[in-house]
Amino acid sequence: MSDCIRLEHVHKSYGSFAVQDISLGIKEGYITGLIGPNGAGKTTLIQMIMGMVRPDRGDIQLFGGQNKEQESAVKERIGYVSDENIYYEQLTVKQMKKVIAPFYSRWDEDTYVKYQELFRLSPGKKIKDLSKGMKIKFSLAIALSHGADLLIMDEPTSGLDPVFRRELLDLLTEHIQDEKKSILFSTHNTTDLDRIADYIVFVNDGRVVFSEMKEALAEKYLLVKGGKELLDRDTRRLFVGIRESAHGFEGLMGNRAEGERYFKDTAICETPTLEEIMYFSVKGSDLRV
């Protein structure tokens, strides 16, 4: 199983914040979700992968080669979708497409027209007059129309209505059926990744907390809910994070087998969602209600 993206000891500093010593691989042929709180470093990682910013040190390889050595050829193989507008506001959808298409040797006009109709994009409408959701749809139509081997998506479901969000996730699942296609999907909406992701990379405070298959997380983590009498100095140490209230507690454990051994007969033991894993991991024990 090869990596379509490989980062080795990548570091980037912005004043008091730094993405620190990131080493990870994004597997070819899969959907990888990139999660983390605001300011965790997700967008910085994507910008370095895209070549928008350069790391202070470390190496980034795309499709097995150095990004800087084959930048033009590499970028042809990447489709980029962001929740920020990256197009000329004064141009129409049709004009903007005509500007972009010649940059891609594998541009497929029939495919673009298919997605233009599916997404109900009006060719004569100016980019500045598109809603945020429609701008994302336009970005997606572009990304899917030039034979990209890798889709990099930074908050792609932001601004989309629930109906189209579901349609988008179905579309991405269909896209990945070609086992040579890969998707890196950064989002705050972890329920999207619960549904479609194969791998999860969790970033917090500029560091990778974990990079694992999604199914493996269900075998590793356990969410425990019970009465506060179950908590003492020793049991508290077993938890990644605990949320306490007047009525009891819920907490995340990083060793499912150990958690079930301690609590299966005295508390409610559940498989946590990605959101719960991220929440308790970031907040730790500093939780009170």
Stockholm file with secondary structure:
# STOCKHOLM 1.0

chainA/1-289         MSDCIRLEHVHKSYGSFAVQDISLGIKEGYITGLIGPNGAGKTTLIQMIMGMVRPDRGDIQLFGGQNKEQESAVKERIGYVSDENIYYEQLTVKQMKKVIAPFYSRWDEDTYVKYQELFRLSPGKKIKDLSKGMKIKFSLAIALSHGADLLIMDEPTSGLDPVFRRELLDLLTEHIQDEKKSILFSTHNTTDLDRIADYIVFVNDGRVVFSEMKEALAEKYLLVKGGKELLDRDTRRLFVGIRESAHGFEGLMGNRAEGERYFKDTAICETPTLEEIMYFSVKGSDLRV
#=GR chainA/1-289 SS CCEEEEEEEEEEEETTEEEEEEEEEEETTSEEEEECCTTSSHHHHHHHHHTSSCCSEEEEEETTEEGGGSHHHHHHTEEEEESSCCSCTTSBHHHHHHHHGGGCTTCCHHHHHHHHHHTTCCTTSBGGGSCHHHHHHHHHHHHTTTTCSEEEEESTTTTCCHHHHHHHHHHHHHHTTSTTCEEEEECSCHHHHHHHCSEEEEEETTEEEEEEEHHHHHHHCEEEEECGGGCCHHHHTTEEEEEEETTEEEEEESCHHHHHHHHTTTSEEECCCHHHHHHHHHHTTCCBC
#=GC SS_cons         CCEEEEEEEEEEEETTEEEEEEEEEEETTSEEEEECCTTSSHHHHHHHHHTSSCCSEEEEEETTEEGGGSHHHHHHTEEEEESSCCSCTTSBHHHHHHHHGGGCTTCCHHHHHHHHHHTTCCTTSBGGGSCHHHHHHHHHHHHTTTTCSEEEEESTTTTCCHHHHHHHHHHHHHHTTSTTCEEEEECSCHHHHHHHCSEEEEEETTEEEEEEEHHHHHHHCEEEEECGGGCCHHHHTTEEEEEEETTEEEEEESCHHHHHHHHTTTSEEECCCHHHHHHHHHHTTCCBC
//
